[in-house]
Amino acid sequence: MDKQQLLAAFAERFKNDPIVNGKCLNGKSVYASPGRINLIGEHTDYNGGFVFPGAVQQGIMAVIRPNGTDSVRAYSLDLNDYAEWQVNDPNGPESTCFRFVYGVARELTERGVAVGGFDTVFAGDVPLGAGMSSSAALSCCFAFGLNDLFHGSISQWDMVLAGQATEHKYIGCNCGIMDQFASVFGKAGKLMRLDCRSREFEYFPFDPKGYRLVLVNSCVKHELAGSPYNDRRRSCENVAAAIQALHLERKIETLRDCTWEDLEELKRLTTNDQRQIPAEDIQRAKFVLGEKDRVLAVCDALVKGDYEEVGRQMYLTHQGLSKDYEVSCEELDFLNDIAKECGVTGSRIMGGGFGGCTINLVKDDLYDAFTKRAVEAFEHKYGHRPVIIDVVIGDGSRRIA
């Protein structure tokens, strides 16, 4: 991201600083919030499990200036798109990127921040559709920036929850909290293990000597009928509710509270009694329980410096995401197979699935051969080149000017 380019675009779009009540409002500021990677722990956040993300250097940057009116004027530099709306507009803009800005402002208002009218220009370098959460970066950038500019006092967790609520209420995606958490709380050189139920988290230094984290962006995004993300969440909720009905003596809110024995019992009863729990729901729950165990195994392996075990768990996650949770696609499975052929230590789908990236733990001496092979083989098979993205763990939401 180029701060000077963004400032120049702001000056071009909004010209002179506005004059309100005889005063020049020139208090524009620049804010940034990152995308994220997730080493392991996919589709576990909305199930109350563990995730292991880190912020990256790529993200969203926004110039924001209060304008002394009750209007918001917003320009997306990347999309060359512009929208205006009133602060108290009950409907807001139609374009998705502006609905993030609109939704965050309303969520902050509900949390006691006196958000007024403002002008903004924003842009980013998070690859869209790559599973690096450009949407969370956008919402968290504005949550941090508007709280700062309008003298709010909400906490970092409030910013996370405002971003999540924006996705739920204004975008229609019932996401968990991992993406927004990583965007707000990220630290350079650190990964974070987050307990999505208690919100307790711990920073882990991440400087794997002799290894590199590399994303291979397939540059494909399969649009499936309906909402496959929400469908899978419903599957998990169905299984948790069914197990709760069998064990009224326990409090079972999510799959985090369920055991392998619970799942086997439900599977047995479903088979014998023809209960109305679809087999695919149980299959998806199987992945979530396994992923909960894998996150903890990776944490233990990192403490020991055992990156071979980290990689083994990554491959197991990919297998589960592909076969049990069914969020992979042909292109991602192909990239995973290439990683295995090249001797890559670990590889898996990253993000919600149906396209986007694989995340790969690669030994330094294999990096050149692997990336060359991945690009050439993928282009030969699918007709376009994937994009190699070297991962550098960066800082979370912040004011930069």
DRENDO-1510 file (C-alpha; in Angstrom, 1 decimal, always signed):
<recs>
REC; n; res; u; v; w
REC; 1; MET; +0.0; +0.0; +0.0 .
REC; 2; ASP; +1.2; +3.5; -0.9 .
REC; 3; LYS; +0.3; +6.1; +1.7 .
REC; 4; GLN; +1.3; +9.0; -0.5 .
REC; 5; GLN; -0.8; +7.7; -3.4 .
REC; 6; LEU; -3.8; +7.5; -1.0 .
REC; 7; LEU; -3.3; +11.0; +0.3 .
REC; 8; ALA; -3.0; +12.3; -3.2 .
REC; 9; ALA; -6.3; +10.6; -4.2 .
REC; 10; PHE; -7.9; +12.1; -1.1 .
REC; 11; ALA; -6.7; +15.6; -2.0 .
REC; 12; GLU; -8.0; +15.1; -5.6 .
REC; 13; ARG; -11.4; +13.8; -4.5 .
REC; 14; PHE; -12.2; +16.2; -1.7 .
REC; 15; LYS; -10.2; +19.2; -2.7 .
REC; 16; ASN; -10.0; +21.9; +0.0 .
REC; 17; ASP; -10.6; +21.2; +3.7 .
REC; 18; PRO; -14.2; +22.1; +4.6 .
REC; 19; ILE; -15.1; +25.2; +6.6 .
REC; 20; VAL; -17.7; +24.7; +9.3 .
REC; 21; ASN; -18.6; +27.4; +11.7 .
REC; 22; GLY; -15.7; +29.4; +10.6 .
REC; 23; LYS; -13.2; +26.7; +11.4 .
REC; 24; CYS; -11.1; +24.6; +8.9 .
REC; 25; LEU; -11.5; +20.9; +9.5 .
REC; 26; ASN; -8.2; +19.6; +8.4 .
REC; 27; GLY; -7.9; +16.7; +10.8 .
REC; 28; LYS; -7.4; +13.9; +8.3 .
REC; 29; SER; -5.5; +10.8; +9.5 .
REC; 30; VAL; -4.3; +7.6; +7.9 .
REC; 31; TYR; -5.1; +4.2; +9.4 .
REC; 32; ALA; -4.1; +0.7; +8.4 .
REC; 33; SER; -5.4; -2.8; +9.3 .
REC; 34; PRO; -3.9; -6.1; +8.1 .
REC; 35; GLY; -5.2; -9.2; +6.4 .
REC; 36; ARG; -4.3; -12.4; +8.1 .
REC; 37; ILE; -3.0; -15.9; +7.6 .
REC; 38; ASN; -4.1; -18.8; +9.7 .
REC; 39; LEU; -1.5; -21.5; +10.3 .
REC; 40; ILE; -4.1; -24.0; +11.4 .
REC; 41; GLY; -7.6; -24.1; +12.9 .
REC; 42; GLU; -10.1; -23.6; +10.0 .
REC; 43; HIS; -13.8; -23.3; +10.5 .
REC; 44; THR; -13.3; -23.7; +14.3 .
REC; 45; ASP; -13.9; -20.2; +15.4 .
REC; 46; TYR; -17.7; -20.3; +15.1 .
REC; 47; ASN; -17.6; -23.6; +16.8 .
REC; 48; GLY; -16.0; -22.2; +20.0 .
REC; 49; GLY; -12.7; -23.9; +19.2 .
REC; 50; PHE; -9.1; -22.7; +18.8 .
REC; 51; VAL; -7.5; -20.9; +15.9 .
REC; 52; PHE; -3.8; -19.9; +15.3 .
REC; 53; PRO; -3.7; -16.8; +13.1 .
REC; 54; GLY; -1.2; -14.0; +12.5 .
REC; 55; ALA; -1.5; -10.6; +10.9 .
REC; 56; VAL; +0.3; -10.0; +7.6 .
REC; 57; GLN; +2.0; -7.0; +6.1 .
REC; 58; GLN; -0.7; -6.7; +3.4 .
REC; 59; GLY; -3.9; -4.9; +4.4 .
REC; 60; ILE; -6.3; -2.0; +4.0 .
REC; 61; MET; -5.3; +1.6; +4.4 .
REC; 62; ALA; -7.7; +4.5; +4.7 .
REC; 63; VAL; -7.5; +8.3; +4.9 .
REC; 64; ILE; -10.4; +9.5; +7.1 .
REC; 65; ARG; -11.4; +13.1; +7.9 .
REC; 66; PRO; -14.4; +14.3; +9.9 .
REC; 67; ASN; -16.3; +16.8; +7.7 .
REC; 68; GLY; -18.6; +18.5; +10.2 .
REC; 69; THR; -21.8; +17.3; +8.5 .
REC; 70; ASP; -24.1; +14.4; +8.8 .
REC; 71; SER; -23.0; +12.9; +5.5 .
REC; 72; VAL; -20.4; +10.2; +4.7 .
REC; 73; ARG; -18.5; +10.5; +1.4 .
REC; 74; ALA; -16.5; +7.5; +0.6 .
REC; 75; TYR; -14.2; +6.5; -2.4 .
REC; 76; SER; -12.7; +3.1; -3.0 .
REC; 77; LEU; -9.5; +3.7; -4.9 .
REC; 78; ASP; -9.1; +0.1; -5.9 .
REC; 79; LEU; -12.6; -0.1; -7.4 .
REC; 80; ASN; -12.8; +3.5; -8.6 .
REC; 81; ASP; -16.2; +3.6; -6.9 .
REC; 82; TYR; -17.9; +6.4; -4.9 .
REC; 83; ALA; -20.8; +6.5; -2.5 .
REC; 84; GLU; -22.5; +9.0; -0.2 .
REC; 85; TRP; -25.0; +8.4; +2.6 .
REC; 86; GLN; -26.4; +10.1; +5.7 .
REC; 87; VAL; -25.0; +9.0; +9.0 .
REC; 88; ASN; -28.5; +8.1; +10.2 .
REC; 89; ASP; -29.6; +6.4; +7.0 .
REC; 90; PRO; -31.5; +3.2; +8.0 .
REC; 91; ASN; -30.6; +1.5; +4.7 .
REC; 92; GLY; -27.1; +2.6; +3.7 .
REC; 93; PRO; -25.3; +2.1; +0.4 .
REC; 94; GLU; -25.8; -1.0; -1.8 .
REC; 95; SER; -22.2; -1.7; -2.9 .
REC; 96; THR; -20.6; -4.3; -0.6 .
REC; 97; CYS; -17.3; -2.4; +0.1 .
REC; 98; PHE; -19.2; +0.6; +1.3 .
REC; 99; ARG; -21.6; -1.5; +3.4 .
REC; 100; PHE; -18.6; -2.5; +5.5 .
REC; 101; VAL; -17.9; +1.2; +6.1 .
REC; 102; TYR; -21.6; +1.9; +6.8 .
REC; 103; GLY; -22.0; -1.1; +9.0 .
REC; 104; VAL; -19.0; -0.4; +11.1 .
REC; 105; ALA; -20.0; +3.2; +11.7 .
REC; 106; ARG; -23.4; +2.1; +12.9 .
REC; 107; GLU; -22.0; -0.6; +15.1 .
REC; 108; LEU; -19.6; +1.9; +16.7 .
REC; 109; THR; -22.5; +4.3; +17.3 .
REC; 110; GLU; -24.4; +1.5; +19.1 .
REC; 111; ARG; -21.4; +1.1; +21.3 .
REC; 112; GLY; -21.4; +4.8; +22.3 .
REC; 113; VAL; -19.0; +6.4; +19.8 .
REC; 114; ALA; -20.4; +9.7; +18.5 .
REC; 115; VAL; -19.7; +9.0; +14.8 .
REC; 116; GLY; -20.4; +12.0; +12.7 .
REC; 117; GLY; -20.0; +12.7; +9.0 .
REC; 118; PHE; -16.6; +12.0; +7.4 .
REC; 119; ASP; -14.8; +11.8; +4.1 .
REC; 120; THR; -12.6; +8.8; +3.3 .
REC; 121; VAL; -10.5; +7.3; +0.6 .
REC; 122; PHE; -9.4; +3.7; +1.1 .
REC; 123; ALA; -7.4; +1.0; -0.8 .
REC; 124; GLY; -5.7; -2.2; -0.1 .
REC; 125; ASP; -3.2; -4.8; -1.2 .
REC; 126; VAL; -4.8; -7.9; +0.3 .
REC; 127; PRO; -5.5; -10.2; -2.7 .
REC; 128; LEU; -9.2; -10.5; -3.0 .
REC; 129; GLY; -10.6; -14.1; -2.8 .
REC; 130; ALA; -7.3; -15.4; -1.4 .
REC; 131; GLY; -8.7; -16.3; +2.0 .
REC; 132; MET; -6.6; -13.6; +3.7 .
REC; 133; SER; -9.6; -11.7; +5.0 .
REC; 134; SER; -9.6; -8.4; +3.1 .
REC; 135; SER; -13.1; -7.8; +4.5 .
REC; 136; ALA; -12.0; -8.0; +8.1 .
REC; 137; ALA; -9.1; -5.7; +7.3 .
REC; 138; LEU; -11.5; -3.2; +5.8 .
REC; 139; SER; -14.0; -3.3; +8.7 .
REC; 140; CYS; -11.2; -3.2; +11.4 .
REC; 141; CYS; -9.5; -0.3; +9.7 .
REC; 142; PHE; -12.6; +1.8; +10.0 .
REC; 143; ALA; -13.4; +0.5; +13.5 .
REC; 144; PHE; -10.0; +1.6; +14.7 .
REC; 145; GLY; -10.0; +4.9; +12.7 .
REC; 146; LEU; -13.5; +6.1; +13.5 .
REC; 147; ASN; -13.1; +5.3; +17.2 .
REC; 148; ASP; -9.9; +7.3; +17.2 .
REC; 149; LEU; -11.1; +10.3; +15.2 .
REC; 150; PHE; -14.4; +10.6; +17.0 .
REC; 151; HIS; -12.8; +10.3; +20.4 .
REC; 152; GLY; -14.4; +6.9; +21.3 .
REC; 153; SER; -13.2; +4.8; +24.1 .
REC; 154; ILE; -14.2; +1.3; +23.0 .
REC; 155; SER; -11.7; -1.5; +23.5 .
REC; 156; GLN; -9.9; -3.6; +20.9 .
REC; 157; TRP; -12.4; -6.4; +21.6 .
REC; 158; ASP; -15.2; -4.0; +20.9 .
REC; 159; MET; -13.6; -3.2; +17.5 .
REC; 160; VAL; -13.4; -7.0; +16.8 .
REC; 161; LEU; -17.0; -7.5; +17.7 .
REC; 162; ALA; -18.1; -4.5; +15.7 .
REC; 163; GLY; -16.4; -5.9; +12.6 .
REC; 164; GLN; -18.0; -9.3; +13.2 .
REC; 165; ALA; -21.5; -7.7; +13.7 .
REC; 166; THR; -21.0; -5.8; +10.4 .
REC; 167; GLU; -20.4; -9.1; +8.5 .
REC; 168; HIS; -23.5; -10.7; +10.2 .
REC; 169; LYS; -26.0; -7.8; +9.9 .
REC; 170; TYR; -24.9; -5.8; +6.8 .
REC; 171; ILE; -23.1; -8.4; +4.6 .
REC; 172; GLY; -25.0; -11.6; +5.5 .
REC; 173; CYS; -22.0; -13.8; +6.4 .
REC; 174; ASN; -22.3; -15.5; +9.8 .
REC; 175; CYS; -18.5; -15.5; +10.4 .
REC; 176; GLY; -16.7; -16.2; +13.6 .
REC; 177; ILE; -14.3; -13.8; +15.2 .
REC; 178; MET; -10.9; -15.0; +14.0 .
REC; 179; ASP; -10.4; -12.7; +11.1 .
REC; 180; GLN; -11.3; -9.5; +13.0 .
REC; 181; PHE; -9.3; -10.7; +16.0 .
REC; 182; ALA; -6.1; -11.2; +14.0 .
REC; 183; SER; -6.6; -7.9; +12.2 .
REC; 184; VAL; -6.9; -5.9; +15.4 .
REC; 185; PHE; -4.5; -7.8; +17.8 .
REC; 186; GLY; -1.8; -8.8; +15.4 .
REC; 187; LYS; +1.9; -8.2; +16.2 .
REC; 188; ALA; +4.9; -8.4; +14.0 .
REC; 189; GLY; +6.7; -11.8; +14.4 .
REC; 190; LYS; +4.0; -13.3; +16.4 .
REC; 191; LEU; +1.2; -15.9; +15.8 .
REC; 192; MET; -1.7; -16.0; +18.2 .
REC; 193; ARG; -3.6; -19.0; +19.7 .
REC; 194; LEU; -7.1; -17.8; +20.3 .
REC; 195; ASP; -9.7; -19.6; +22.3 .
REC; 196; CYS; -12.8; -18.5; +20.5 .
REC; 197; ARG; -15.1; -19.4; +23.4 .
REC; 198; SER; -13.4; -17.6; +26.2 .
REC; 199; ARG; -11.5; -15.1; +24.0 .
REC; 200; GLU; -8.3; -15.9; +25.9 .
REC; 201; PHE; -5.3; -15.7; +23.7 .
REC; 202; GLU; -1.5; -16.1; +23.8 .
REC; 203; TYR; +1.2; -14.8; +21.5 .
REC; 204; PHE; +3.7; -17.3; +20.1 .
REC; 205; PRO; +7.0; -16.1; +18.6 .
REC; 206; PHE; +7.1; -17.3; +15.0 .
REC; 207; ASP; +10.5; -17.3; +13.4 .
REC; 208; PRO; +11.0; -20.7; +11.9 .
REC; 209; LYS; +14.7; -21.0; +11.1 .
REC; 210; GLY; +15.2; -22.8; +7.9 .
REC; 211; TYR; +11.5; -22.6; +6.8 .
REC; 212; ARG; +9.3; -20.1; +5.0 .
REC; 213; LEU; +5.6; -19.6; +5.0 .
REC; 214; VAL; +4.4; -19.2; +1.4 .
REC; 215; LEU; +0.9; -18.8; +0.0 .
REC; 216; VAL; +0.0; -20.0; -3.5 .
REC; 217; ASN; -3.0; -18.1; -4.7 .
REC; 218; SER; -5.0; -20.2; -7.2 .
REC; 219; CYS; -6.7; -17.0; -8.3 .
REC; 220; VAL; -10.0; -18.9; -8.6 .
REC; 221; LYS; -13.1; -18.5; -6.6 .
REC; 222; HIS; -16.0; -20.9; -7.1 .
REC; 223; GLU; -19.4; -19.3; -6.5 .
REC; 224; LEU; -21.7; -22.0; -5.3 .
REC; 225; ALA; -25.5; -21.8; -5.1 .
REC; 226; GLY; -26.7; -20.5; -1.8 .
REC; 227; SER; -24.3; -19.8; +1.0 .
REC; 228; PRO; -22.0; -22.8; +1.6 .
REC; 229; TYR; -20.3; -21.1; +4.5 .
REC; 230; ASN; -23.5; -20.6; +6.4 .
REC; 231; ASP; -24.6; -24.1; +5.4 .
REC; 232; ARG; -21.6; -25.6; +7.1 .
REC; 233; ARG; -22.2; -23.5; +10.2 .
REC; 234; ARG; -25.8; -24.8; +10.4 .
REC; 235; SER; -24.5; -28.4; +10.1 .
REC; 236; CYS; -22.3; -27.8; +13.1 .
REC; 237; GLU; -25.1; -26.2; +15.1 .
REC; 238; ASN; -27.4; -29.1; +14.2 .
REC; 239; VAL; -25.0; -31.7; +15.6 .
REC; 240; ALA; -24.3; -29.7; +18.7 .
REC; 241; ALA; -28.1; -29.4; +19.3 .
REC; 242; ALA; -28.7; -33.1; +18.7 .
REC; 243; ILE; -25.9; -34.0; +21.2 .
REC; 244; GLN; -27.3; -31.6; +23.7 .
REC; 245; ALA; -30.7; -33.3; +23.4 .
REC; 246; LEU; -29.1; -36.6; +24.3 .
REC; 247; HIS; -27.2; -35.1; +27.3 .
REC; 248; LEU; -29.5; -32.7; +29.1 .
REC; 249; GLU; -27.2; -32.9; +32.2 .
REC; 250; ARG; -24.5; -31.0; +30.3 .
REC; 251; LYS; -24.3; -27.6; +28.7 .
REC; 252; ILE; -23.4; -28.0; +25.1 .
REC; 253; GLU; -23.3; -24.7; +23.2 .
REC; 254; THR; -21.1; -25.6; +20.3 .
REC; 255; LEU; -19.0; -28.5; +19.0 .
REC; 256; ARG; -16.2; -27.3; +21.3 .
REC; 257; ASP; -18.2; -28.9; +24.1 .
REC; 258; CYS; -18.6; -32.2; +22.3 .
REC; 259; THR; -16.4; -35.3; +22.4 .
REC; 260; TRP; -15.5; -38.0; +20.0 .
REC; 261; GLU; -17.6; -40.4; +22.1 .
REC; 262; ASP; -20.6; -38.0; +21.7 .
REC; 263; LEU; -20.2; -37.9; +17.9 .
REC; 264; GLU; -19.9; -41.7; +17.7 .
REC; 265; GLU; -23.1; -42.1; +19.8 .
REC; 266; LEU; -25.0; -39.7; +17.6 .
REC; 267; LYS; -23.7; -41.5; +14.5 .
REC; 268; ARG; -24.8; -44.8; +15.9 .
REC; 269; LEU; -28.3; -43.5; +16.8 .
REC; 270; THR; -28.7; -41.8; +13.5 .
REC; 271; THR; -27.9; -45.1; +11.7 .
REC; 272; ASN; -30.1; -47.3; +13.9 .
REC; 273; ASP; -33.1; -45.0; +14.5 .
REC; 274; GLN; -33.2; -43.0; +11.3 .
REC; 275; ARG; -33.0; -39.7; +13.2 .
REC; 276; GLN; -33.1; -36.5; +11.2 .
REC; 277; ILE; -29.4; -35.7; +11.4 .
REC; 278; PRO; -28.0; -35.7; +7.9 .
REC; 279; ALA; -24.8; -37.8; +7.4 .
REC; 280; GLU; -23.1; -34.8; +5.9 .
REC; 281; ASP; -23.7; -32.9; +9.2 .
REC; 282; ILE; -21.9; -35.6; +11.2 .
REC; 283; GLN; -19.2; -35.7; +8.6 .
REC; 284; ARG; -18.6; -32.0; +9.0 .
REC; 285; ALA; -18.6; -32.3; +12.8 .
REC; 286; LYS; -15.9; -34.9; +12.5 .
REC; 287; PHE; -13.7; -32.4; +10.8 .
REC; 288; VAL; -14.3; -29.8; +13.5 .
REC; 289; LEU; -13.4; -32.1; +16.3 .
REC; 290; GLY; -10.3; -33.3; +14.6 .
REC; 291; GLU; -9.3; -29.7; +13.8 .
REC; 292; LYS; -9.6; -28.8; +17.5 .
REC; 293; ASP; -7.1; -31.5; +18.3 .
REC; 294; ARG; -4.8; -30.5; +15.5 .
REC; 295; VAL; -4.5; -26.9; +16.7 .
REC; 296; LEU; -3.4; -28.0; +20.1 .
REC; 297; ALA; -0.9; -30.5; +18.6 .
REC; 298; VAL; +0.6; -27.7; +16.5 .
REC; 299; CYS; +1.0; -25.5; +19.6 .
REC; 300; ASP; +2.9; -28.3; +21.3 .
REC; 301; ALA; +5.0; -28.9; +18.3 .
REC; 302; LEU; +5.9; -25.2; +18.0 .
REC; 303; VAL; +7.0; -25.1; +21.6 .
REC; 304; LYS; +9.3; -28.0; +20.9 .
REC; 305; GLY; +10.5; -26.5; +17.5 .
REC; 306; ASP; +9.1; -29.6; +15.7 .
REC; 307; TYR; +8.2; -28.1; +12.4 .
REC; 308; GLU; +7.9; -31.5; +10.8 .
REC; 309; GLU; +5.0; -32.3; +13.1 .
REC; 310; VAL; +3.5; -28.9; +12.3 .
REC; 311; GLY; +3.6; -29.8; +8.6 .
REC; 312; ARG; +2.1; -33.2; +9.2 .
REC; 313; GLN; -0.9; -31.6; +11.0 .
REC; 314; MET; -1.3; -29.1; +8.1 .
REC; 315; TYR; -1.6; -32.0; +5.6 .
REC; 316; LEU; -4.2; -33.7; +7.8 .
REC; 317; THR; -6.2; -30.4; +7.9 .
REC; 318; HIS; -6.2; -30.2; +4.2 .
REC; 319; GLN; -7.5; -33.8; +3.9 .
REC; 320; GLY; -10.3; -33.0; +6.4 .
REC; 321; LEU; -11.3; -29.8; +4.7 .
REC; 322; SER; -11.3; -31.5; +1.3 .
REC; 323; LYS; -13.0; -34.8; +2.2 .
REC; 324; ASP; -15.1; -34.2; +5.4 .
REC; 325; TYR; -15.9; -30.5; +5.3 .
REC; 326; GLU; -16.0; -30.4; +1.5 .
REC; 327; VAL; -14.7; -26.8; +1.1 .
REC; 328; SER; -11.8; -27.6; -1.2 .
REC; 329; CYS; -11.9; -27.6; -5.0 .
REC; 330; GLU; -9.9; -29.3; -7.8 .
REC; 331; GLU; -7.4; -26.5; -8.1 .
REC; 332; LEU; -6.6; -26.4; -4.4 .
REC; 333; ASP; -6.3; -30.2; -4.2 .
REC; 334; PHE; -3.9; -30.0; -7.2 .
REC; 335; LEU; -1.7; -27.5; -5.4 .
REC; 336; ASN; -1.7; -29.6; -2.3 .
REC; 337; ASP; -0.6; -32.6; -4.3 .
REC; 338; ILE; +2.2; -30.6; -5.9 .
REC; 339; ALA; +3.4; -29.6; -2.5 .
REC; 340; LYS; +3.6; -33.3; -1.4 .
REC; 341; GLU; +5.5; -34.2; -4.6 .
REC; 342; CYS; +8.0; -31.4; -4.0 .
REC; 343; GLY; +8.7; -32.5; -0.4 .
REC; 344; VAL; +7.1; -29.4; +1.2 .
REC; 345; THR; +6.8; -29.9; +4.9 .
REC; 346; GLY; +3.2; -28.8; +5.2 .
REC; 347; SER; +0.4; -27.6; +3.0 .
REC; 348; ARG; -3.3; -27.0; +3.3 .
REC; 349; ILE; -6.2; -24.8; +2.1 .
REC; 350; MET; -6.3; -21.5; +4.0 .
REC; 351; GLY; -9.6; -19.6; +4.5 .
REC; 352; GLY; -13.2; -20.5; +3.9 .
REC; 353; GLY; -12.5; -22.6; +0.9 .
REC; 354; PHE; -13.9; -23.1; -2.6 .
REC; 355; GLY; -10.8; -21.3; -4.0 .
REC; 356; GLY; -8.2; -18.9; -2.8 .
REC; 357; CYS; -4.8; -20.0; -1.4 .
REC; 358; THR; -2.9; -22.9; +0.0 .
REC; 359; ILE; -0.6; -22.1; +2.8 .
REC; 360; ASN; +2.7; -23.9; +2.7 .
REC; 361; LEU; +5.5; -24.5; +5.2 .
REC; 362; VAL; +8.6; -24.8; +3.0 .
REC; 363; LYS; +12.2; -25.5; +3.7 .
REC; 364; ASP; +14.4; -22.7; +2.5 .
REC; 365; ASP; +16.4; -25.0; +0.1 .
REC; 366; LEU; +13.1; -26.2; -1.5 .
REC; 367; TYR; +11.5; -22.8; -2.0 .
REC; 368; ASP; +12.7; -22.1; -5.5 .
REC; 369; ALA; +12.0; -25.6; -6.9 .
REC; 370; PHE; +8.5; -25.7; -5.2 .
REC; 371; THR; +7.3; -22.3; -6.4 .
REC; 372; LYS; +8.6; -22.9; -9.9 .
REC; 373; ARG; +6.9; -26.3; -10.1 .
REC; 374; ALA; +3.7; -25.0; -8.6 .
REC; 375; VAL; +3.4; -22.1; -11.0 .
REC; 376; GLU; +4.4; -24.1; -14.1 .
REC; 377; ALA; +2.2; -27.2; -13.4 .
REC; 378; PHE; -0.8; -25.1; -12.4 .
REC; 379; GLU; -0.6; -22.9; -15.5 .
REC; 380; HIS; -0.2; -26.0; -17.8 .
REC; 381; LYS; -3.3; -27.6; -16.3 .
REC; 382; TYR; -5.6; -24.6; -15.7 .
REC; 383; GLY; -4.4; -22.0; -18.2 .
REC; 384; HIS; -3.4; -19.2; -15.8 .
REC; 385; ARG; -0.6; -18.6; -13.4 .
REC; 386; PRO; -1.1; -18.8; -9.6 .
REC; 387; VAL; +0.4; -16.0; -7.5 .
REC; 388; ILE; +3.2; -16.7; -5.0 .
REC; 389; ILE; +2.8; -14.6; -1.8 .
REC; 390; ASP; +5.7; -14.7; +0.7 .
REC; 391; VAL; +4.3; -14.3; +4.2 .
REC; 392; VAL; +5.7; -11.7; +6.6 .
REC; 393; ILE; +3.9; -11.5; +9.9 .
REC; 394; GLY; +3.0; -7.9; +10.6 .
REC; 395; ASP; +1.2; -5.5; +13.1 .
REC; 396; GLY; -2.5; -5.1; +13.7 .
REC; 397; SER; -4.8; -2.1; +13.4 .
REC; 398; ARG; -3.0; +1.2; +13.9 .
REC; 399; ARG; -2.8; +4.9; +13.0 .
REC; 400; ILE; +0.1; +5.5; +10.7 .
REC; 401; ALA; -0.1; +9.3; +10.1 .
</recs>
